[in-house]
Structure formats: C-alpha cells, structure tokens
Amino acid sequence: MPELPTGTVTFLFTDIEGSTRLWEDHRAAMGVALARHDAIVEEAITSHGGLVFSKMGDGMAAAFASPQDAIAAVLVAQLKLTEGTWPAETGPLRVRMGIHTGEGVLVE
C-alpha cells in the first residue's frame, strides 16, 4: 500500500448528490450504481498517484502529492461517470468533488 504524502498535500473529497433520496427510493439499483461509482472514482484516484484514505457512505477522501494530479483525477472521474450504462432508477450519478491543498498532518 502506498504511503500518504506528508507536508503540503492536496486532498480530494467526493459526495454523491441526492444519495439519501436515491437510497430511500431505489435501494437495489443504488447498490449497483454505488459499486460502479466506487470503481470509477477509485481507479481515477489511484491511476493519478492518489491514495484513498477514507470511504464514508457514498463519499471518498484521497490525498495526492500534487494539485495537478488531483485535478487530473477529478477530470477523468467526472468524464467516466457520464459514460456507460447505469441503472434506470438512478441514471448517471452526479458527484460533487472538491479539492484543497494545504499542510497535511498524519495522525493515528
């Protein structure tokens, strides 16, 4: 497993828009859609040198050594999230993604 970068780090945080309602109305379809979402977003992160350090519900948090890598991962993930076949009940998921660059402190 790669190590988390230290010092100045770029963080990526993601969250599926409207997920609570989708889970309430279409639990089975949302399970399929979430699995696809997770594969797409995690692949975009790891293929651009990032490390997913937390998965919380339908969101992820990742760290990158450079802002350029984080931005590239976001662009690839957003494009791939619009492609392919999604469950009819959910359609393509809308995913909010935010980045922040700052001093990272690794704690237990």
N, C-alpha and C positions, 0 to 999 in steps of 0.2 A: 504494500500500500504506500502511495507517495506521501511524503511529509507535507504538512501545512506550511505555506510560506510564512516567514516572520518578518518583522519590520513593517515597511509600507506594503499593504495588501489591498487588493481590490476584491470586494465582496459582491456576490450576486445573490439576490433574494427573489424567489418566484412565488406566485399565488394564482390559482385558477379563479377567474372572475365568475361569480354566481354559483360557486360549487355547492354551497349549502342547499340551495333550491334544487340543483341537479341531483344531489344525493337523495333528497326527500322525495322527489318525483320519479326518478329513474335509477334506482339503486343498482340493478343488474347492469344496465348499459353504462352507468358511471364507473363501475368496477372495470369494465373492458376499456373504457376511454382513459381512465387513470393509469392503467398499466401501459398503454400506448404513450401517454404523456410522459410518464416516468422514463421510459426507454429513450424517447426522443431527447428530452432535456438532459438526461444524464450523459448520453452519448455526445451531445454538443459540448457539454462542460468538459468531459474528460478528453475529448479529441482536441481541445484548445488549451490543454495544460492545467485545467482546473481540478479542484478536489471537492466533491460533495461532502460536507462535514455534518449536515443535518437534513433529515427529512421529517417534516412535521405536517401530518394530514396530507393535504394536496400541494404543499409547498416544499421548496428545497432551498438550502443555503449552501453556497460554494465559495471557495477562496481561489484567487488567481494571483500569480506573481506580477502580472502587468494589466493595466486597464485595457490595452489593445486586445489581449486575449479574451478578457471578459466580454468586451463589445462584440468580438467576432463570434463568440459562443451564443450570445443573445440573438444576433442576426441569423445564424444558422438555425437555432431552435425555433425562432418565430416563423421562418420560412417553412421548415419541415412540419410545424404544427398546422399549416394550412393545406398540406398535401395529403393524399391518400384517402382511405375510406374510414369514416368514423361512424359509430352507432347513430342511427337516425334520430334517436331521442336526444342525443347530446349535440350532434353536429361537431364541427371542429371546435376544440376548446379555446377559449380566449384566456391567455395567460399574461398576467402583469409581471413585469420583470424590472427590477431596479438594481442599480449598481452604486457602490460607494467605495471610494478609495481613502484609506487612512491608515493609521498605525494599528497593527494587529498585535494582540497580546494573547499568547497561548496559555490557557489555564486547564486544569484537570477537569 
